[in-house]
Amino acid sequence: MLTKPFFDKAENLYDLLAANHAVISGSCTLRLLLPENDVCWMPDDLDIYVCESKVQDLLRTLMASKYKLTSRTATNDAPYTSSHIQSVCTLQHNTSRIDVIVSNSSTAISPIFQFHSTVLMNFVTAHSVFCAYPEMTTNQLSLINPFVVFCQPLRRSTLDALLKYSTQNIQYIACQQLHDDGQCCKDLLRSTDDESCMWLTCPPQPNPISQQETFPCVVKCRLPQITYLCHPLHHH
């Protein structure tokens, strides 16, 4: 249902993701994770994350599907605060808009852990769904990424985004409210393969991201050490 405004067939989107090692994140993924009866909004665009080596192939496929490239913005001018974003390409087809976010690292998912809110630290691959903070997210609760607030100039676009999700019934809470929950708020690394994260995988095809790489997403609760980390680690 969520792919309907952007692709005639969901399979076309999943084939696109698989061929380019890309993922979906942002509002579409959040909407997928939230309880149906508690949500009265629908995403107005689709965010696809891809690494630089695959972006041209992905753009060609989208433009072959009648999408037109309307802008390409360098990360310094884009409404994103992630240092892992190289550029953002916007494509339009009638009223449907797709933003292609190009990662400057070797993987598509590294910018996702630099989102302003934990409620957005989720993604969909061709064969799976990942949620970094499932208990909070499915209850429409979120922490603010302190890096966005304390470690760089606070942008108007960030404030607008926080306000947007607040009006969509996302409740922002203080980390002190979670100190008794070891899964959500500890001075320890959180990664895509720890037991507190959620992976929903559709067999029989494995997810190459989950098998080959680990991405720590850290919440440290004492300033000024509060930070999120996102570096690819390789299993030995």
C-alpha positions in Angstrom: 0.0 0.0 0.0 2.8 2.4 0.9 4.5 1.9 -2.5 1.4 2.4 -4.5 1.8 6.2 -5.0 5.4 5.6 -6.4 5.4 2.3 -8.3 2.7 0.4 -10.1 4.0 -2.9 -8.7 5.8 -3.3 -5.3 8.0 -5.9 -7.0 9.5 -3.2 -9.2 10.6 -1.3 -6.1 12.1 -4.3 -4.4 14.0 -5.3 -7.5 15.3 -1.7 -7.6 16.5 -2.0 -4.0 18.1 -5.4 -4.6 19.9 -4.5 -7.7 21.5 -1.4 -6.2 22.0 -2.4 -2.6 19.7 0.4 -1.7 17.2 0.8 1.2 14.1 2.8 2.0 14.0 5.0 5.1 12.3 8.1 6.5 8.5 8.5 6.8 7.6 5.6 4.6 9.5 3.1 6.8 8.2 4.7 10.0 4.6 4.5 8.7 5.1 0.8 8.0 6.2 0.2 11.6 3.5 2.1 13.4 0.1 0.6 14.5 -2.4 1.1 11.7 -5.2 2.3 13.9 -3.0 4.9 15.6 -1.8 6.7 12.5 -3.8 9.2 10.4 -1.1 10.4 8.1 0.5 9.1 4.9 4.0 9.9 3.6 4.2 12.4 0.8 7.5 11.2 -0.6 9.8 8.2 -0.8 13.3 8.3 0.5 15.8 5.8 -1.1 19.3 5.6 0.3 22.1 4.3 -1.9 25.9 4.5 -2.0 27.7 6.5 -4.6 28.9 3.5 -6.7 25.2 2.5 -7.4 23.5 5.9 -7.7 23.8 6.3 -11.5 22.3 2.8 -12.1 19.5 3.6 -9.7 18.7 7.0 -11.3 18.7 5.4 -14.8 16.1 2.8 -13.6 13.9 5.5 -12.1 14.0 7.7 -15.1 13.2 4.7 -17.3 10.1 4.4 -15.1 9.0 7.9 -16.2 10.5 9.8 -13.3 12.3 13.0 -14.1 15.4 14.3 -12.2 14.4 17.8 -11.0 17.3 18.6 -8.7 20.6 17.4 -7.4 21.7 19.1 -4.2 25.1 19.0 -2.4 24.9 17.9 1.2 25.8 21.4 2.5 22.6 22.8 0.9 20.3 19.8 1.5 17.8 19.7 4.4 19.7 16.9 6.0 22.3 17.2 8.8 24.2 13.9 8.2 27.9 14.1 7.4 27.5 10.7 5.7 25.4 12.2 2.9 27.1 13.3 -0.3 24.1 14.6 -2.2 20.3 14.4 -2.6 18.6 13.8 -5.9 15.0 14.6 -6.3 12.8 12.9 -9.0 9.2 13.7 -9.8 6.5 11.8 -11.8 3.1 13.6 -11.7 2.4 14.1 -8.0 4.9 11.4 -6.8 8.3 12.5 -5.5 11.3 10.3 -4.7 14.4 11.6 -2.9 17.5 9.6 -3.5 20.0 10.2 -0.7 23.5 9.3 -1.7 25.8 8.0 1.0 29.5 9.0 1.0 30.5 5.8 2.7 30.7 2.3 1.4 27.1 1.5 2.4 23.7 3.0 1.9 22.6 2.9 5.5 25.2 4.9 7.4 23.3 8.3 7.1 20.2 6.7 8.8 21.9 6.6 12.2 22.6 10.3 12.0 18.9 11.1 11.8 17.6 13.8 14.3 15.3 11.2 16.0 15.6 7.6 17.0 12.1 7.0 15.7 13.5 7.3 12.2 16.5 4.9 12.6 14.8 2.2 10.5 15.1 1.0 7.0 13.6 -1.5 4.5 15.8 -3.6 2.2 14.6 -5.7 -0.7 14.1 -8.6 1.8 13.9 -7.3 5.3 12.8 -4.5 7.7 15.1 -3.1 10.4 14.2 -1.0 13.4 16.9 0.2 15.8 14.6 1.0 18.7 11.5 -1.2 18.2 9.9 -0.8 21.6 10.0 3.0 21.6 9.2 3.3 17.9 6.1 1.1 17.9 4.8 3.1 20.9 5.5 6.3 19.0 8.2 7.4 21.4 11.5 9.0 20.4 14.8 10.4 21.7 16.4 13.3 19.9 19.8 12.7 18.5 21.9 15.1 20.7 24.5 15.5 18.0 22.0 17.4 16.0 21.3 19.8 18.9 24.6 20.2 20.7 27.4 19.4 18.3 26.6 21.5 15.2 24.6 24.6 14.3 20.9 23.9 14.8 19.1 24.3 11.4 15.7 25.6 10.9 15.0 22.4 8.7 15.8 20.3 11.8 13.3 22.2 14.0 10.7 21.9 11.2 11.3 18.1 11.1 10.9 17.7 14.8 7.7 19.8 14.8 6.4 17.7 11.9 6.8 14.4 13.7 5.4 15.9 16.9 2.2 16.8 15.1 2.1 13.2 13.8 1.8 11.9 17.4 5.4 11.1 18.0 6.2 11.9 21.6 9.7 13.1 22.4 11.0 12.0 25.7 14.1 12.6 27.8 16.8 10.0 28.1 16.3 10.0 31.9 13.0 8.4 31.4 14.7 5.4 30.0 17.6 4.9 32.4 15.9 1.7 33.8 15.6 0.2 30.4 18.9 -1.3 29.5 17.8 -1.8 25.9 17.2 1.8 25.1 19.6 4.0 27.1 23.0 2.8 28.1 26.6 3.9 27.6 27.1 0.9 25.3 27.3 0.4 21.6 24.1 -0.5 19.8 24.4 -2.2 16.5 22.3 -3.7 13.7 22.9 -7.2 15.0 22.3 -6.8 18.7 19.4 -8.3 20.5 17.6 -5.0 21.1 17.2 -4.2 17.4 14.5 -5.8 15.3 15.0 -7.6 12.0 12.1 -8.9 10.0 13.5 -11.0 7.2 11.5 -12.6 4.4 13.1 -16.0 3.7 14.6 -17.7 1.8 16.8 -14.9 0.5 19.3 -13.5 3.0 19.9 -9.9 3.6 23.5 -9.0 2.5 23.6 -5.9 4.7 22.8 -7.7 8.0 25.2 -10.6 7.2 28.2 -8.6 6.1 28.3 -5.4 8.1 27.6 -4.1 11.6 26.7 -0.4 12.2 26.9 0.8 15.8 24.2 3.3 16.7 25.1 4.7 20.1 23.1 6.7 22.6 25.4 8.0 25.4 23.4 9.8 28.0 25.9 12.1 29.6 26.9 15.4 27.9 29.1 16.3 26.3 29.9 12.7 25.3 26.4 12.2 23.8 26.9 10.9 20.3 25.7 8.5 17.6 28.3 6.4 15.9 28.0 4.8 12.5 31.0 3.0 11.1 31.1 -0.2 9.2 32.6 -3.1 11.1 33.4 -6.4 9.5 32.9 -9.7 11.2 36.0 -11.8 11.8 
